[in-house]
Amino acid sequence: MSKSVAIITGASQGIGRATAVRLSRDFSALVLVARNRANLEQTAEAVKAGGAEALIIDADMARPEAAQTVVDQAMAAFGRIDALLNIAGAVPQIDLFEMTDTQWEAGLALKLHGARRLTIAAWPALKASKGSVVLMSGNSALFPKAPYAAVGTINAAIVALAKAFSDRGIADGVQVNSVLPGPVMTGRRRSYLQHWAPLHEMTVEEATSRFPKEAGIARYGEPEEIAELMAFLVSPARAG
Ligand SMILES: NC(=O)c1ccc[n+]([C@@H]2O[C@H](COP(=O)([O-])OP(=O)(O)OC[C@H]3O[C@@H](n4cnc5c(N)ncnc54)[C@H](OP(=O)(O)O)[C@@H]3O)[C@@H](O)[C@H]2O)c1
């Protein structure tokens, strides 16, 4: 396998961790980014077991200086970047009419600006490798209505951002995609159900089994299913 390097944000748990584990089969090195170092170390163990090197960077990607730090450390360690997967996200799942300016700013600072800054910082390396970028959105981008109106609005901005990057990517040889999953069973989904259950006068167990019907889905997605899609989109075999 020729050397190939991917950066994954949100790699400490959920969809980001599942993506790191899946990509360890296809890439020679992974850069694992999130804030919780202990959780990142667990991901790194699984990545090494999958056959790839792992570099842990514990960084708050909402901070403006974090993007360049991540790219500098990745380049210092491996000398190239072939794929960037912007998965970190923590937009509060709060009603549009209740969300405060501070909560909006925190949600945008990580999910929109964190991904935007990191993509721009990594772009020269991605241009050199003819690499690929994924920006994580969500299917609430398509119909941003309650109870996901605020999250959906930010997810819609991610889709627009990905489209804007992809236009530049045509000239620069960088492939850009956004991914819009429906409800996936992760820590984020579980905390949402804990919030949703009392609003509907249910236990969390009842809410967990009733929510798919309310949301119009047959079942929850699993992080590994999204990881498989990610692997397809950024596969080194598809490069060039
Ligand atoms: N689960 C779903 O149903 C669903 C559906 C559609 C889209 N999505 C999107 O998919 C992405 C992952 O969701 P998930 O369900 O896997 O959520 P999760 O389990 O809560 O994971 C979120 C990840 O983001 C990281 N993160 C949060 N704040 C950060 C910060 N300031 N700087 C760096 N990393 C940060 C977390 O790590 P640390 O806490 O260690 O920093 C964690 O690794 C999110 O963007 C989410 O909006 C999820």
The ligand as a MOL file (V3000), in Angstrom:
LIG
                    3D

  0  0  0     0  0            999 V3000
M  V30 BEGIN CTAB
M  V30 COUNTS 48 52 0 0 0
M  V30 BEGIN ATOM
M  V30 1 N -25.9230 10.8440 15.4830 0
M  V30 2 C -26.7670 11.3080 14.5600 0
M  V30 3 O -27.9370 10.9590 14.5440 0
M  V30 4 C -26.2710 12.2680 13.5050 0
M  V30 5 C -27.0770 12.4920 12.3740 0
M  V30 6 C -26.6470 13.3810 11.3950 0
M  V30 7 C -25.4320 14.0370 11.5500 0
M  V30 8 N -24.6820 13.8130 12.6720 0 CHG=1
M  V30 9 C -23.4090 14.5380 12.7900 0
M  V30 10 O -22.3380 13.6220 12.8350 0
M  V30 11 C -21.2690 14.1760 13.6220 0
M  V30 12 C -20.8730 13.1760 14.6890 0
M  V30 13 O -22.0170 12.9090 15.4470 0
M  V30 14 P -22.0710 11.7390 16.5340 0
M  V30 15 O -23.4840 11.3440 16.6260 0
M  V30 16 O -21.0170 10.7500 16.2820 0 CHG=-1
M  V30 17 O -21.7610 12.6180 17.8380 0
M  V30 18 P -20.9070 12.3340 19.1590 0
M  V30 19 O -20.9070 10.8850 19.4860 0
M  V30 20 O -21.3950 13.3200 20.1470 0
M  V30 21 O -19.4260 12.7480 18.6830 0
M  V30 22 C -19.1050 14.0970 18.4440 0
M  V30 23 C -17.6130 14.2010 18.2130 0
M  V30 24 O -17.2630 15.5980 18.0450 0
M  V30 25 C -16.1750 15.8930 18.9310 0
M  V30 26 N -16.1990 17.2830 19.3610 0
M  V30 27 C -17.2090 17.9200 20.0050 0
M  V30 28 N -16.8450 19.1880 20.2700 0
M  V30 29 C -15.5770 19.3410 19.7950 0
M  V30 30 C -14.6600 20.4180 19.7750 0
M  V30 31 N -14.9700 21.6190 20.2870 0
M  V30 32 N -13.4450 20.2320 19.1880 0
M  V30 33 C -13.1070 19.0260 18.6670 0
M  V30 34 N -13.9480 17.9700 18.6430 0
M  V30 35 C -15.1700 18.1330 19.2100 0
M  V30 36 C -16.3890 14.9550 20.1080 0
M  V30 37 O -15.1870 14.7210 20.7960 0
M  V30 38 P -14.7110 15.3940 22.1840 0
M  V30 39 O -15.9010 15.5030 23.0500 0
M  V30 40 O -13.6640 14.4190 22.6550 0
M  V30 41 O -14.1170 16.7120 21.7860 0
M  V30 42 C -16.8160 13.6810 19.3980 0
M  V30 43 O -15.6900 12.9620 18.9240 0
M  V30 44 C -21.7810 15.4990 14.1840 0
M  V30 45 O -21.2950 16.5490 13.3620 0
M  V30 46 C -23.2900 15.3630 14.0680 0
M  V30 47 O -23.9420 16.6090 13.9380 0
M  V30 48 C -25.0630 12.9240 13.6410 0
M  V30 END ATOM
M  V30 BEGIN BOND
M  V30 1 1 1 2
M  V30 2 2 2 3
M  V30 3 1 2 4
M  V30 4 1 4 5
M  V30 5 2 4 48
M  V30 6 2 5 6
M  V30 7 1 6 7
M  V30 8 2 7 8
M  V30 9 1 8 9
M  V30 10 1 8 48
M  V30 11 1 9 10
M  V30 12 1 9 46
M  V30 13 1 10 11
M  V30 14 1 11 12
M  V30 15 1 11 44
M  V30 16 1 12 13
M  V30 17 1 13 14
M  V30 18 2 14 15
M  V30 19 1 14 16
M  V30 20 1 14 17
M  V30 21 1 17 18
M  V30 22 2 18 19
M  V30 23 1 18 20
M  V30 24 1 18 21
M  V30 25 1 21 22
M  V30 26 1 22 23
M  V30 27 1 23 24
M  V30 28 1 23 42
M  V30 29 1 24 25
M  V30 30 1 25 26
M  V30 31 1 25 36
M  V30 32 1 26 27
M  V30 33 1 26 35
M  V30 34 2 27 28
M  V30 35 1 28 29
M  V30 36 1 29 30
M  V30 37 2 29 35
M  V30 38 1 30 31
M  V30 39 2 30 32
M  V30 40 1 32 33
M  V30 41 2 33 34
M  V30 42 1 34 35
M  V30 43 1 36 37
M  V30 44 1 36 42
M  V30 45 1 37 38
M  V30 46 2 38 39
M  V30 47 1 38 40
M  V30 48 1 38 41
M  V30 49 1 42 43
M  V30 50 1 44 45
M  V30 51 1 44 46
M  V30 52 1 46 47
M  V30 END BOND
M  V30 END CTAB
M  END
